[in-house]
């Protein structure tokens, strides 16, 4: 076996990523570990024992030590991120060897494959702080939730933040249409219907249409109106790992896919027109979604019915008030849909969205 072997698995994102250090001379174990690295999109470095070059052991983001090599790394510098990998489920001595080398985990194949793929993918993607994820829900049909979701995403992207806008409402007509990009190349929700387990965050981002400096995951014009909840979970988890902000335009109905989306949210905004029928409908939506959401707030949109103002609407719903969502006349004209909400950074909606992000990011930092 040669001293150093660098393996380049295919990467959906097209570029080489930092991967783990593998220490083993067991050819069968090595084949398995290389296969798992390829599944995670990582480029490993392989040594039969401790790397001779200075810092090779210490600098690796993750070290996978085959059980056959445990004695050869016994004198290595203690560090975090060492996994002892074996095959013999009945070998009680593996725990002693793990202690001797300072391993964080003992992993037996094949049972631990999925855990290891996830761990390798984390280091390959350089996982840091997850994206601040905000959901927007309409208190009734036509409340303006999609417009606000687009405005928030456009504003975030304009501030230089990595931004993904997710259309979770298959019956909403498509947020790519609202942004004027229905013909832009890129994948839509149906392409991810078969996703299971873990989706690469870099590959996800690069596969989606880019509109107005943000990525958009919308619906196509086909017949599919749902994807399995496992796919929703995998895709949104990948989006969050990429960092920045994620804005999710949510439907008013509640199903398993929507529940998976709600589980990924840091906060949600219920958009409520200030009129009595909308208030009654919003109360039902708040009751259903509030059982799942950790942080549900209300944004009120005028014009106001007699006796109502934003604070009264929030009080009647029993929700914290985000503010008053302004209505821009340009968005109400037939041609207004071709201009993204809050585009250009001017106007009352753009100011509302900017102030929203300023508060949300301060709160996220404090948390």
C-alpha positions in Angstrom: 0.0 0.0 0.0 1.4 3.4 -0.8 1.9 6.0 1.8 -0.8 8.5 0.7 -3.7 8.0 -1.6 -6.1 10.8 -2.4 -9.4 9.7 -3.8 -11.7 12.1 -5.7 -15.3 10.8 -5.7 -17.8 12.4 -8.0 -19.3 15.6 -6.6 -22.7 16.9 -7.6 -21.5 20.4 -7.0 -18.5 19.9 -9.3 -15.8 21.0 -7.0 -13.4 19.2 -4.5 -14.3 19.5 -0.9 -12.4 18.9 2.3 -12.8 15.4 3.5 -11.8 13.0 6.3 -8.5 11.3 7.0 -8.7 7.5 6.8 -6.2 5.4 8.6 -6.4 1.7 7.8 -4.6 -1.2 5.9 -7.7 -3.3 5.7 -8.7 -3.3 2.0 -12.3 -4.3 2.6 -12.8 -1.7 5.3 -11.2 0.9 3.0 -13.5 0.1 0.2 -16.5 0.6 2.4 -15.2 3.9 3.8 -14.4 5.2 0.3 -17.9 4.3 -0.8 -19.4 6.2 2.1 -17.2 9.2 1.4 -18.4 9.2 -2.2 -22.0 9.1 -1.0 -21.3 12.2 1.1 -19.5 14.0 -1.7 -16.2 14.1 0.2 -12.6 13.7 -0.8 -10.7 11.6 1.7 -6.9 11.2 2.3 -5.8 7.6 3.1 -2.8 6.5 5.2 -1.9 3.1 6.6 -0.8 4.7 9.9 -0.2 8.2 11.3 0.6 10.7 8.5 4.3 11.7 8.4 3.7 15.2 7.4 3.3 17.7 10.2 -0.3 18.6 11.1 -1.8 15.8 8.9 -3.5 14.2 11.9 -4.3 17.4 13.8 -5.7 19.4 10.8 -8.1 16.8 9.4 -11.7 17.8 10.0 -12.6 14.1 10.8 -10.4 11.0 11.4 -11.7 7.5 10.6 -9.4 4.9 12.2 -9.9 1.3 11.1 -9.8 -1.1 14.1 -6.8 -2.7 12.4 -4.8 0.5 12.8 -5.7 1.4 16.4 -2.4 0.3 17.8 -0.5 2.3 15.1 -2.1 5.6 16.1 -1.9 5.0 19.9 0.7 7.7 20.4 -1.1 10.4 18.3 -2.0 13.8 19.8 -5.4 13.7 21.4 -8.0 15.5 19.5 -11.8 15.6 18.8 -13.4 14.1 15.8 -11.8 10.7 15.9 -14.0 7.7 15.0 -12.8 4.1 15.5 -14.5 2.0 12.8 -14.8 -1.8 12.9 -16.8 -4.8 11.8 -16.9 -7.3 14.6 -20.0 -6.6 16.6 -18.9 -9.2 19.3 -15.4 -7.7 19.9 -15.6 -6.1 23.3 -12.0 -5.0 23.1 -12.9 -2.3 20.6 -14.0 -0.1 23.4 -10.7 -0.4 25.2 -8.8 0.5 21.9 -11.1 3.5 21.4 -10.2 4.8 24.8 -6.5 4.3 24.1 -6.6 6.5 21.0 -9.1 9.0 22.4 -11.8 8.3 19.9 -15.1 10.2 20.3 -17.2 7.3 18.8 -17.0 3.6 18.0 -18.8 2.7 14.8 -19.6 -0.8 13.5 -20.3 -1.4 9.9 -22.7 -1.9 8.2 -25.1 -0.7 11.0 -23.6 2.7 11.4 -23.3 3.6 7.7 -26.0 6.3 7.6 -24.6 8.1 10.7 -21.2 8.1 9.2 -22.3 9.4 5.8 -24.1 12.3 7.6 -20.9 13.0 9.7 -18.7 13.0 6.6 -21.1 15.2 4.7 -21.1 17.7 7.6 -17.3 18.2 7.4 -17.3 18.1 3.6 -19.8 20.9 3.5 -18.2 22.9 6.3 -21.4 23.1 8.3 -21.6 26.2 10.4 -24.5 28.2 11.7 -27.8 27.0 10.1 -29.9 29.4 8.0 -32.3 31.6 9.8 -35.5 30.1 8.5 -38.8 32.1 8.3 -42.2 30.8 7.2 -45.0 33.0 5.9 -48.6 32.0 6.0 -51.8 33.7 4.8 -54.5 34.2 7.4 -57.0 33.8 4.5 -56.7 33.4 0.7 -55.3 36.5 -1.0 -53.8 37.8 2.2 -50.5 38.7 0.5 -48.3 36.0 2.1 -46.6 35.1 -1.2 -45.9 38.8 -1.8 -44.4 39.2 1.6 -42.3 36.0 1.3 -40.9 37.2 -2.0 -40.2 40.6 -0.5 -38.4 39.2 2.4 -36.3 36.9 0.2 -35.4 39.7 -2.3 -34.5 42.0 0.6 -32.2 39.4 2.2 -30.4 38.7 -1.1 -30.0 42.4 -1.8 -28.2 42.7 1.6 -25.7 40.2 0.4 -27.0 37.2 2.4 -27.1 33.8 0.9 -30.9 33.4 0.4 -33.2 30.5 -0.6 -36.9 31.1 -1.3 -39.0 27.9 -0.9 -42.5 27.6 -2.4 -44.3 25.1 -0.2 -47.7 25.7 -1.7 -48.2 23.6 -4.8 -51.5 25.3 -5.6 -50.2 28.8 -5.4 -49.2 29.2 -9.0 -45.5 29.2 -8.5 -43.2 31.8 -6.9 -41.0 31.7 -9.9 -43.9 33.2 -11.8 -44.3 36.0 -9.2 -40.6 36.7 -9.6 -40.8 36.7 -13.4 -38.6 33.6 -13.8 -40.9 30.7 -14.8 -38.7 29.9 -17.8 -35.4 30.1 -15.9 -33.5 26.8 -16.0 -33.2 24.8 -12.8 -34.9 22.1 -10.8 -38.3 22.4 -9.3 -40.0 20.4 -6.5 -40.9 17.3 -8.5 -37.3 16.6 -9.2 -36.7 16.1 -5.5 -39.7 13.8 -4.9 -37.5 10.8 -4.6 -35.1 12.4 -2.1 -34.4 10.4 1.0 -31.8 10.6 3.8 -29.5 13.5 3.1 -29.3 15.9 0.2 -26.1 17.8 -0.4 -26.6 21.5 0.4 -24.1 22.7 -2.2 -25.6 20.5 -4.9 -29.1 21.7 -4.0 -28.2 25.3 -4.2 -26.5 25.0 -7.6 -29.3 23.0 -9.1 -32.0 25.6 -8.4 -33.0 28.6 -10.6 -31.3 31.9 -9.6 -33.5 34.9 -9.7 -32.6 38.4 -8.4 -29.5 37.1 -6.6 -31.4 34.4 -4.7 -32.2 30.7 -5.3 -35.8 29.6 -5.7 -37.3 26.2 -5.2 -40.8 26.4 -6.8 -43.3 24.1 -8.5 -43.3 23.4 -12.2 -46.4 23.5 -14.4 -46.9 19.7 -14.2 -49.6 17.6 -12.5 -47.7 16.8 -9.3 -49.1 18.7 -6.3 -47.2 17.0 -3.5 -43.8 15.4 -2.6 -43.3 12.9 0.2 -42.7 14.3 3.6 -39.3 12.6 3.7 -38.3 14.6 0.6 -39.5 17.9 2.2 -37.4 17.1 5.3 -34.3 16.2 3.3 -34.4 19.3 1.1 -35.2 21.8 3.8 -32.5 20.4 6.1 -30.0 20.8 3.3 -31.1 24.3 2.7 -30.6 25.2 6.4 -27.1 23.7 6.5 -26.0 26.1 3.7 -26.5 29.0 6.1 -27.8 32.5 5.4 -31.6 32.8 5.3 -34.4 30.6 4.0 -37.9 31.9 3.4 -40.8 29.4 3.1 -44.1 30.4 1.6 -46.6 28.1 3.3 -50.0 26.9 2.3 -53.0 27.3 4.7 -53.7 23.6 4.7 -52.0 21.2 7.1 -50.5 17.8 6.0 -47.4 15.7 6.6 -45.3 17.6 4.1 -46.3 21.0 5.7 -45.5 19.6 9.1 -42.0 18.7 8.0 -41.6 22.3 6.7 -42.9 23.8 10.0 -40.4 21.7 12.0 -37.5 23.5 10.2 -38.8 27.0 10.9 -37.2 29.4 13.4 -40.2 31.7 13.3 -43.4 32.1 11.2 -45.4 35.2 10.2 -49.2 35.0 9.8 -50.3 37.7 7.3 -53.8 38.9 8.2 -55.9 41.6 6.4 -57.5 43.8 9.0 -61.2 42.8 8.3 -63.5 40.6 10.3 -63.8 37.7 8.0 -60.0 37.5 7.6 -59.6 37.7 11.3 -62.0 34.8 11.8 -60.2 32.7 9.2 -56.8 33.6 10.7 -57.9 32.5 14.1 -58.4 29.0 12.8 -55.1 29.0 10.9 -53.3 30.2 14.1 -54.9 27.5 16.2 -53.8 24.7 13.8 -50.3 25.9 13.1 -49.7 27.3 16.6 -49.7 23.7 18.0 -46.6 22.9 16.0 -44.8 26.2 15.6 -42.4 27.4 18.3 -42.7 31.1 17.3 -45.7 32.4 15.5 -46.3 36.1 15.0 -48.8 38.2 13.1 -48.3 40.9 10.5 -51.4 43.0 9.7 -52.3 44.4 6.3 -54.7 47.2 5.7 -57.1 48.8 4.9 -58.7 48.5 8.3 -62.3 47.6 9.1 -64.0 50.0 11.6 -62.8 49.3 15.1 -59.7 47.4 14.1 -56.0 48.4 14.1 -52.9 46.3 14.0 -52.6 46.0 17.8 -56.2 44.9 18.2 -55.8 42.2 15.5 -52.8 40.9 17.3 -54.6 41.0 20.6 -57.6 39.1 19.3 -55.4 36.4 17.8 -53.2 36.2 20.9 -50.0 36.6 18.8 -47.0 38.9 19.0 -47.2 41.8 16.4 -44.5 42.0 13.8 -45.9 45.2 12.3 -48.1 46.5 9.5 -47.5 45.2 6.0 -47.7 48.0 3.6 -49.6 47.6 0.3 -47.8 48.9 -2.8 -50.0 50.0 -5.6 -47.5 48.9 -8.3 -47.9 45.3 -7.2 -51.7 45.5 -7.7 -51.4 46.5 -11.4 -51.6 43.7 -14.0 -47.9 44.2 -14.9 -46.8 44.4 -11.3 -46.1 40.7 -11.0 -43.1 41.0 -13.4 -41.4 43.3 -10.9 -40.3 41.5 -7.7 -41.9 42.7 -4.5 -39.5 45.0 -2.6 -37.2 45.2 -5.7 -34.8 48.1 -5.7 -34.8 48.6 -1.9 -37.2 51.5 -2.1 -40.8 51.9 -1.0 -42.7 50.9 2.1 -42.6 47.2 1.6 -38.8 47.2 1.1 -38.5 49.2 4.3 -40.7 46.8 6.2 -38.7 43.8 5.0 -35.4 45.4 5.9 -36.6 46.3 9.4 -37.9 42.7 9.8 -34.6 41.2 9.0 -32.7 43.6 11.3 -34.9 42.6 14.2 -34.9 38.9 13.4 -31.1 38.7 13.0 -30.6 40.6 16.3 -32.9 38.1 18.0 -31.1 35.1 16.4 -27.8 36.5 17.5 -29.0 36.9 21.1 -30.4 33.4 21.1 
